């Protein structure tokens, strides 16, 4: 029988939990499966952990061996959650699994329209671009 592992898991802002695993996971996939089971997560996610080498800054977890003894792990959802105002329309427009997979793979729309600005703003943007091309310096907004 393996050793017990205690984790501090940040599910999202305002929801931090203490999770005890009976066996220490040997792979990252095993850790993900155990967290899915313990927390009942129904969505795809990646993990970050507080790395003591970087003053406990969050770092993406790529190898299970990188975890310290009692790690703090943060769960990052790979699926954006809909806002209440668009939840109904997004549910209706995403009906097939194929459309869901393309939604998560392409974060940008096929056609991205750049808005038109008032003439004075367009002029200042153009002047800023010309100054940058000439001097390689950014201009400040006034």
C-alpha positions, 0 to 999 in steps of 0.5 A, a space after each residue: 500500500 502506498 503512502 497517503 498524500 494530502 493536497 490543498 486544492 484551489 478549485 476556483 476563487 473562494 473554493 479551496 479544499 483539503 484533499 487526502 489521497 490514499 495512494 500517492 499518484 505515480 503519474 500526472 494522469 493518475 492525479 487528474 483522475 483522482 481529483 476528478 473523482 474526489 471533486 466530481 469535476 465534469 470538465 477538462 482542466 490543467 493543474 498548476 502548483 505553488 513551486 518553492 523554487 519560485 517563492 511559491 508562484 504558480 507553475 504549470 504541472 508537467 511532471 508529478 515528480 515536481 510536486 513538493 510533499 504537501 503541495 497546493 494545487 490550482 485547477 484551471 478550467 480549459 472550458 470557458 464558463 458562459 456568462 448568465 446572459 449568454 448561457 441559454 443561447 450558447 446551450 442552444 447553439 452548441 448541440 453536437 459534440 463536434 461543435 463543442 470540440 471546435 469551440 474549445 480548439 479555436 478561441 478566435 473567430 474565423 473573421 475578426 472585424 476591427 472596429 472603425 474609430 472616429 476620425 480623430 482617433 484614427 488619425 492619432 493611431 496612424 500617427 503613432 504607427 508612423 512614429 513607431 515605424 520611424 523611431 521604434 518607440 511607443 507613443 503614450 495616449 493623451 
